[in-house]
């Protein structure tokens, strides 16, 4: 893992060093066009740096693992550095390029590049001595120029430290992502186990009990046996339906599918089955996966209640952002019912689906409100807070 992360960090920083070095060296060379008697030499330096940088960037893009072979990378860059030196004859462009070479060595070698920096500094001082021997520079300028060869070592140390810091950041990011994936997988397994327990497992347990009692009642109580056989058949059908619904919900929970499309598909499938038209107004929201699941189950249960009890002619489903999260509303124009004041009143009246929807809304960290009265239809409204506030248009 460390080698992979370091290669990624080194490749990214090497790209930045190559581009930055080319810009600095070419700017320095271009500035000398007005100061030298031989502009052709400056143009040659510009062309050489541009071509060399383009080739190096191309090789790095095609084979980024070249940074894992630091000796090859440093030797090849040294050859280019000598070419720049030969063409520029020790001009300022060469020293800019040399500083970049030191930084590149720091990227691919780290602090092991100390011998490289020493060699570059020795070469730089040799060039400085030759340049000062050819020209008579003021003492102030001489002191300034003598510091040039150390720029490569300083740039190299900085590049080595930056590469190490970026590598550690990539390692930490990878660990955080892996931890989040493990947590999400564990949460999904727990959710699936809970759904199986609450639906398919309970139904199959009832089927199993009826099947166990069936053999003993075949001879003694044929009527009871017939009833038990019907219970087994109905239970098996219910279990198959519950398993199919659970699989459909898992398919709708895929991460690369937006939630609004899943809601639209559920509404369209329900409308095709019941013949009741559904009007939708769905905003493009992206709740967390566990919130999407709970909202999806609430939507399905609300639509199932409409089909069983409402005698509605039309259903309206709305998904919209709020200042603190998301809102899902399911309204119908059916017969409605009288709302009791307490939740246990709904449970005693047989409205277990509403109780389950309320519990699911709480599981998602939100609230569920029901507005209904006889003859005025029913509206189920779910409000869920989201980690990031959704902008309200």
SULZI-V549701 format. One record per helix or strand of 2 or more residues. SS is the DSSP state (~ for helix, > for strand). FROM is the first residue (numbers start at 1). TO is the last residue. Records with the same first field share a line. If there is no record, write none. Layout:
# SULZI-V549701
SS=FROM-TO + FROM-TO
This chain:
# SULZI-V549701
~=2-34 + 39-62 + 64-68 + 70-88 + 92-134 + 139-146 + 150-220 + 222-252 + 259-274 + 289-310 + 343-348 + 352-363
>=277-282 + 314-321 + 325-332 + 367-372 + 378-385
